[in-house]
């Protein structure tokens, strides 16, 4: 059994995996990281731990402390030049986020290529990968809450969160609708850019805020939950 951990900027998602199958799953906010030692130490038969971490040093240290009671080998995943059939197109491969790398590997392992892999969380990442597993690059923009809160914090605009509306008639709805439209526009522009090369990419949508933008996308998409964890499971299976 492998313990897979996706340590993001806001939450820590984890799963116990038997090969490619995610058997048990959990998620905690950063504020609740102190609950993890008891939870993880109670999991049976852990042989290996794989962690994709993009959080700051304080949360990384807390995750390290939470893993102290586990005897299995611990692998802090980093992006490589090539792994599990995926080739890294970054100029400096190691600078690609571990979560994005794992998501690409997960999409490739699930046969969802050529694809535009969209992860909607604290940040929105939109990554492009060919049918041959070549990662061609991607974009990063602030996520929904970051866009919304950032605008409100820097202006005298309304502090209340609004609702999406095709024709907003109040400031709260105008801000929320604008943020959702901006994120959907980023996804759709990248999809069109890839389609212009003659490819027919599949848009893959994952992440904690996926539901918030899914209803408003105008391009077909496939929803895949826990894509980073699925990628970590694939990496683990190749390390046997």
PEUR-V673199 format. One record per pair of residues at least 4 apart in sequence whose C-alpha atoms are under 8 Angstrom apart, sorted by the first residue. I is the first residue (numbers start at 1). J is the second residue. D is the distance in whole Angstrom. If there is no record, write none. Layout:
i->I j->J d->D
i->I j->J d->D
//
This chain:
i->1 j->16 d->7
i->1 j->17 d->6
i->1 j->18 d->5
i->1 j->19 d->7
i->1 j->44 d->8
i->1 j->45 d->6
i->1 j->46 d->5
i->1 j->47 d->6
i->1 j->48 d->7
i->2 j->16 d->6
i->2 j->17 d->5
i->2 j->18 d->7
i->2 j->19 d->8
i->2 j->46 d->5
i->2 j->47 d->6
i->2 j->48 d->5
i->2 j->49 d->6
i->2 j->50 d->7
i->2 j->233 d->8
i->2 j->236 d->7
i->3 j->14 d->7
i->3 j->15 d->6
i->3 j->16 d->5
i->3 j->17 d->6
i->3 j->46 d->6
i->3 j->48 d->6
i->3 j->49 d->5
i->3 j->50 d->6
i->4 j->14 d->5
i->4 j->15 d->5
i->4 j->16 d->6
i->4 j->17 d->7
i->4 j->49 d->6
i->4 j->50 d->5
i->4 j->51 d->6
i->4 j->229 d->6
i->4 j->232 d->6
i->4 j->233 d->7
i->5 j->12 d->7
i->5 j->13 d->6
i->5 j->14 d->4
i->5 j->15 d->7
i->5 j->49 d->8
i->5 j->50 d->6
i->5 j->51 d->5
i->5 j->52 d->6
i->5 j->53 d->8
i->5 j->229 d->7
i->6 j->12 d->6
i->6 j->13 d->5
i->6 j->14 d->6
i->6 j->51 d->6
i->6 j->52 d->5
i->6 j->53 d->6
i->6 j->99 d->7
i->6 j->228 d->7
i->6 j->229 d->6
i->7 j->11 d->6
i->7 j->12 d->4
i->7 j->13 d->6
i->7 j->51 d->7
i->7 j->52 d->6
i->7 j->53 d->5
i->7 j->54 d->6
i->7 j->55 d->6
i->7 j->60 d->8
i->8 j->12 d->6
i->8 j->13 d->8
i->8 j->53 d->6
i->8 j->54 d->5
i->8 j->55 d->5
i->8 j->99 d->8
i->9 j->54 d->6
i->9 j->55 d->5
i->9 j->56 d->8
i->9 j->122 d->6
i->10 j->29 d->6
i->10 j->30 d->6
i->10 j->55 d->8
i->10 j->122 d->7
i->11 j->27 d->7
i->11 j->28 d->6
i->11 j->29 d->4
i->11 j->30 d->5
i->12 j->27 d->6
i->12 j->28 d->5
i->12 j->29 d->6
i->12 j->30 d->7
i->12 j->33 d->8
i->13 j->25 d->8
i->13 j->26 d->6
i->13 j->27 d->4
i->13 j->28 d->7
i->14 j->25 d->6
i->14 j->26 d->5
i->14 j->27 d->6
i->14 j->229 d->7
i->15 j->22 d->6
i->15 j->23 d->7
i->15 j->24 d->5
i->15 j->25 d->4
i->15 j->26 d->6
i->15 j->229 d->7
i->16 j->22 d->6
i->16 j->23 d->6
i->16 j->24 d->5
i->16 j->25 d->6
i->16 j->43 d->8
i->17 j->21 d->5
i->17 j->22 d->4
i->17 j->23 d->5
i->17 j->24 d->7
i->17 j->233 d->7
i->18 j->22 d->7
i->18 j->23 d->7
i->19 j->233 d->7
i->19 j->234 d->8
i->19 j->236 d->8
i->19 j->237 d->6
i->20 j->230 d->7
i->20 j->233 d->5
i->20 j->234 d->6
i->20 j->237 d->7
i->21 j->233 d->8
i->22 j->230 d->8
i->28 j->32 d->6
i->28 j->33 d->7
i->29 j->33 d->7
i->30 j->59 d->7
i->32 j->36 d->8
i->33 j->59 d->8
i->33 j->62 d->7
i->33 j->63 d->7
i->34 j->62 d->8
i->34 j->66 d->8
i->35 j->39 d->7
i->36 j->40 d->6
i->36 j->63 d->8
i->36 j->66 d->6
i->37 j->41 d->6
i->37 j->65 d->8
i->37 j->66 d->4
i->37 j->67 d->7
i->37 j->68 d->8
i->37 j->69 d->7
i->38 j->42 d->6
i->39 j->43 d->7
i->40 j->66 d->8
i->40 j->67 d->7
i->40 j->70 d->8
i->41 j->67 d->8
i->41 j->69 d->6
i->41 j->70 d->6
i->46 j->70 d->7
i->46 j->71 d->8
i->46 j->72 d->6
i->47 j->71 d->8
i->47 j->72 d->5
i->47 j->73 d->7
i->48 j->72 d->5
i->48 j->73 d->5
i->48 j->74 d->6
i->48 j->75 d->8
i->48 j->236 d->8
i->49 j->72 d->6
i->49 j->73 d->6
i->49 j->74 d->5
i->49 j->75 d->6
i->50 j->74 d->6
i->50 j->75 d->5
i->50 j->76 d->6
i->50 j->77 d->7
i->50 j->232 d->7
i->50 j->236 d->7
i->51 j->74 d->8
i->51 j->75 d->6
i->51 j->76 d->5
i->51 j->77 d->6
i->51 j->232 d->8
i->52 j->76 d->6
i->52 j->77 d->5
i->52 j->78 d->7
i->52 j->98 d->5
i->52 j->99 d->6
i->52 j->102 d->7
i->52 j->232 d->8
i->53 j->60 d->7
i->53 j->76 d->7
i->53 j->77 d->8
i->53 j->98 d->6
i->53 j->99 d->7
i->54 j->97 d->7
i->54 j->98 d->7
i->54 j->99 d->7
i->55 j->59 d->6
i->55 j->60 d->6
i->56 j->60 d->6
i->57 j->61 d->6
i->58 j->62 d->6
i->59 j->63 d->6
i->60 j->64 d->6
i->61 j->65 d->6
i->62 j->66 d->6
i->63 j->67 d->6
i->64 j->68 d->7
i->77 j->98 d->6
i->78 j->94 d->6
i->78 j->97 d->7
i->78 j->98 d->5
i->78 j->101 d->8
i->79 j->88 d->8
i->79 j->93 d->6
i->79 j->94 d->5
i->79 j->95 d->7
i->79 j->96 d->6
i->79 j->97 d->7
i->79 j->98 d->6
i->79 j->101 d->6
i->79 j->102 d->8
i->80 j->88 d->7
i->80 j->93 d->6
i->80 j->94 d->6
i->81 j->87 d->6
i->81 j->88 d->5
i->81 j->89 d->8
i->81 j->93 d->6
i->81 j->94 d->8
i->82 j->86 d->6
i->82 j->87 d->4
i->82 j->88 d->6
i->83 j->87 d->7
i->83 j->105 d->8
i->83 j->235 d->8
i->84 j->105 d->7
i->84 j->109 d->8
i->84 j->234 d->7
i->84 j->235 d->7
i->84 j->238 d->7
i->85 j->105 d->8
i->85 j->108 d->8
i->85 j->133 d->6
i->86 j->104 d->7
i->86 j->105 d->6
i->86 j->108 d->7
i->86 j->132 d->8
i->86 j->133 d->4
i->86 j->134 d->6
i->86 j->135 d->7
i->87 j->133 d->6
i->87 j->134 d->5
i->87 j->135 d->6
i->88 j->93 d->6
i->88 j->134 d->6
i->88 j->135 d->5
i->88 j->136 d->8
i->89 j->93 d->7
i->89 j->134 d->7
i->89 j->135 d->5
i->89 j->136 d->5
i->89 j->137 d->6
i->90 j->95 d->8
i->90 j->96 d->7
i->90 j->135 d->8
i->90 j->136 d->8
i->90 j->137 d->7
i->92 j->96 d->8
i->96 j->100 d->7
i->96 j->101 d->7
i->97 j->101 d->6
i->98 j->102 d->6
i->99 j->103 d->6
i->99 j->228 d->6
i->100 j->104 d->6
i->100 j->125 d->8
i->100 j->228 d->7
i->101 j->105 d->6
i->102 j->106 d->6
i->102 j->227 d->8
i->102 j->228 d->5
i->102 j->229 d->7
i->102 j->230 d->8
i->102 j->231 d->5
i->102 j->232 d->6
i->102 j->235 d->8
i->103 j->107 d->6
i->103 j->117 d->8
i->103 j->227 d->5
i->103 j->228 d->4
i->103 j->229 d->8
i->103 j->230 d->8
i->103 j->231 d->5
i->104 j->108 d->6
i->104 j->117 d->7
i->104 j->129 d->8
i->104 j->135 d->8
i->104 j->231 d->7
i->105 j->109 d->6
i->105 j->231 d->5
i->105 j->232 d->8
i->105 j->234 d->7
i->105 j->235 d->8
i->106 j->110 d->6
i->106 j->227 d->6
i->106 j->228 d->7
i->106 j->229 d->8
i->106 j->230 d->5
i->106 j->231 d->4
i->106 j->232 d->7
i->106 j->234 d->7
i->107 j->111 d->6
i->107 j->112 d->5
i->107 j->113 d->7
i->107 j->115 d->8
i->107 j->117 d->8
i->107 j->204 d->8
i->107 j->227 d->7
i->107 j->231 d->7
i->108 j->112 d->6
i->108 j->113 d->6
i->108 j->133 d->6
i->109 j->231 d->8
i->109 j->234 d->7
i->112 j->202 d->7
i->112 j->204 d->8
i->113 j->129 d->7
i->113 j->130 d->6
i->113 j->131 d->5
i->113 j->132 d->8
i->113 j->133 d->8
i->113 j->201 d->7
i->113 j->202 d->7
i->114 j->128 d->8
i->114 j->129 d->6
i->114 j->130 d->4
i->114 j->131 d->4
i->114 j->132 d->8
i->114 j->133 d->8
i->114 j->199 d->8
i->114 j->200 d->7
i->114 j->201 d->5
i->114 j->202 d->6
i->115 j->128 d->6
i->115 j->129 d->5
i->115 j->130 d->7
i->115 j->131 d->8
i->115 j->201 d->5
i->115 j->202 d->4
i->115 j->203 d->6
i->115 j->204 d->7
i->116 j->126 d->6
i->116 j->127 d->5
i->116 j->128 d->5
i->116 j->129 d->6
i->116 j->190 d->8
i->116 j->191 d->7
i->116 j->201 d->6
i->116 j->202 d->6
i->116 j->203 d->5
i->116 j->204 d->6
i->117 j->125 d->8
i->117 j->126 d->6
i->117 j->127 d->5
i->117 j->128 d->6
i->117 j->129 d->8
i->117 j->203 d->6
i->117 j->204 d->5
i->117 j->205 d->6
i->117 j->206 d->8
i->118 j->124 d->7
i->118 j->125 d->6
i->118 j->126 d->5
i->118 j->127 d->7
i->118 j->187 d->7
i->118 j->203 d->7
i->118 j->204 d->6
i->118 j->205 d->5
i->118 j->206 d->6
i->119 j->123 d->8
i->119 j->124 d->6
i->119 j->125 d->5
i->119 j->126 d->7
i->119 j->205 d->6
i->119 j->206 d->5
i->119 j->207 d->5
i->119 j->210 d->7
i->120 j->124 d->5
i->120 j->125 d->7
i->120 j->143 d->7
i->120 j->144 d->8
i->120 j->205 d->8
i->120 j->206 d->6
i->120 j->207 d->5
i->120 j->208 d->6
i->120 j->209 d->5
i->120 j->210 d->5
i->121 j->143 d->6
i->121 j->144 d->8
i->121 j->207 d->5
i->121 j->208 d->5
i->121 j->209 d->5
i->121 j->210 d->8
i->122 j->142 d->7
i->122 j->143 d->5
i->122 j->144 d->7
i->122 j->145 d->7
i->122 j->146 d->7
i->123 j->140 d->7
i->123 j->141 d->6
i->123 j->142 d->5
i->123 j->143 d->4
i->123 j->144 d->8
i->123 j->146 d->8
i->124 j->140 d->6
i->124 j->141 d->5
i->124 j->142 d->6
i->124 j->143 d->5
i->124 j->144 d->8
i->124 j->183 d->7
i->125 j->138 d->7
i->125 j->139 d->6
i->125 j->140 d->5
i->125 j->141 d->7
i->126 j->138 d->5
i->126 j->139 d->5
i->126 j->140 d->7
i->126 j->186 d->8
i->126 j->187 d->6
i->126 j->190 d->7
i->127 j->135 d->8
i->127 j->136 d->8
i->127 j->137 d->6
i->127 j->138 d->4
i->127 j->139 d->7
i->128 j->135 d->6
i->128 j->136 d->5
i->128 j->137 d->6
i->128 j->138 d->6
i->128 j->194 d->8
i->129 j->133 d->6
i->129 j->134 d->5
i->129 j->135 d->4
i->129 j->136 d->6
i->129 j->137 d->8
i->130 j->134 d->5
i->130 j->135 d->7
i->130 j->136 d->7
i->141 j->183 d->8
i->142 j->146 d->6
i->142 j->147 d->6
i->143 j->147 d->6
i->143 j->183 d->8
i->144 j->148 d->6
i->144 j->179 d->6
i->144 j->180 d->7
i->144 j->183 d->7
i->144 j->209 d->7
i->145 j->149 d->6
i->145 j->150 d->8
i->146 j->150 d->6
i->147 j->151 d->6
i->147 j->179 d->6
i->148 j->152 d->6
i->148 j->175 d->7
i->148 j->176 d->6
i->148 j->179 d->6
i->149 j->153 d->6
i->150 j->154 d->6
i->151 j->155 d->6
i->151 j->157 d->8
i->152 j->156 d->7
i->152 j->157 d->6
i->152 j->158 d->7
i->152 j->159 d->6
i->157 j->171 d->7
i->158 j->171 d->7
i->158 j->172 d->6
i->159 j->172 d->8
i->160 j->172 d->6
i->161 j->172 d->6
i->161 j->173 d->7
i->161 j->176 d->7
i->162 j->171 d->8
i->162 j->172 d->4
i->162 j->173 d->4
i->162 j->174 d->7
i->162 j->175 d->7
i->162 j->176 d->5
i->162 j->177 d->8
i->163 j->172 d->7
i->163 j->173 d->5
i->163 j->176 d->6
i->163 j->177 d->7
i->164 j->168 d->8
i->164 j->173 d->6
i->164 j->174 d->8
i->164 j->176 d->6
i->164 j->177 d->5
i->164 j->180 d->8
i->165 j->173 d->7
i->165 j->174 d->8
i->165 j->177 d->6
i->166 j->177 d->8
i->168 j->173 d->6
i->168 j->174 d->5
i->168 j->177 d->7
i->169 j->173 d->7
i->169 j->174 d->7
i->170 j->174 d->6
i->171 j->175 d->6
i->172 j->176 d->7
i->173 j->177 d->6
i->174 j->178 d->6
i->175 j->179 d->6
i->176 j->180 d->6
i->177 j->181 d->6
i->178 j->182 d->6
i->179 j->183 d->6
i->180 j->184 d->6
i->180 j->212 d->8
i->180 j->213 d->6
i->180 j->216 d->8
i->181 j->185 d->6
i->181 j->216 d->8
i->182 j->186 d->6
i->183 j->187 d->6
i->183 j->213 d->7
i->184 j->188 d->6
i->184 j->213 d->7
i->184 j->216 d->7
i->184 j->217 d->6
i->185 j->189 d->6
i->186 j->190 d->6
i->187 j->191 d->6
i->188 j->192 d->6
i->188 j->217 d->8
i->188 j->218 d->7
i->188 j->219 d->7
i->189 j->193 d->6
i->190 j->194 d->6
i->191 j->195 d->6
i->191 j->201 d->7
i->191 j->203 d->7
i->192 j->196 d->6
i->193 j->197 d->7
i->194 j->198 d->7
i->194 j->199 d->6
i->194 j->200 d->8
i->194 j->201 d->7
i->195 j->199 d->5
i->195 j->200 d->6
i->195 j->201 d->7
i->202 j->220 d->8
i->202 j->221 d->6
i->202 j->222 d->7
i->203 j->219 d->8
i->203 j->220 d->7
i->203 j->221 d->5
i->203 j->222 d->6
i->204 j->221 d->6
i->204 j->222 d->5
i->204 j->223 d->6
i->204 j->224 d->7
i->205 j->210 d->6
i->205 j->214 d->8
i->205 j->221 d->7
i->205 j->222 d->6
i->205 j->223 d->5
i->205 j->224 d->6
i->206 j->210 d->6
i->206 j->223 d->6
i->206 j->224 d->5
i->206 j->225 d->5
i->206 j->226 d->7
i->206 j->227 d->6
i->207 j->225 d->7
i->207 j->226 d->7
i->209 j->213 d->7
i->210 j->214 d->6
i->211 j->215 d->7
i->213 j->217 d->7
i->226 j->230 d->6
i->227 j->231 d->6
i->228 j->232 d->6
i->229 j->233 d->6
i->230 j->234 d->6
i->231 j->235 d->6
i->232 j->236 d->6
i->233 j->237 d->6
i->234 j->238 d->6
i->235 j->239 d->6
i->236 j->240 d->7
//
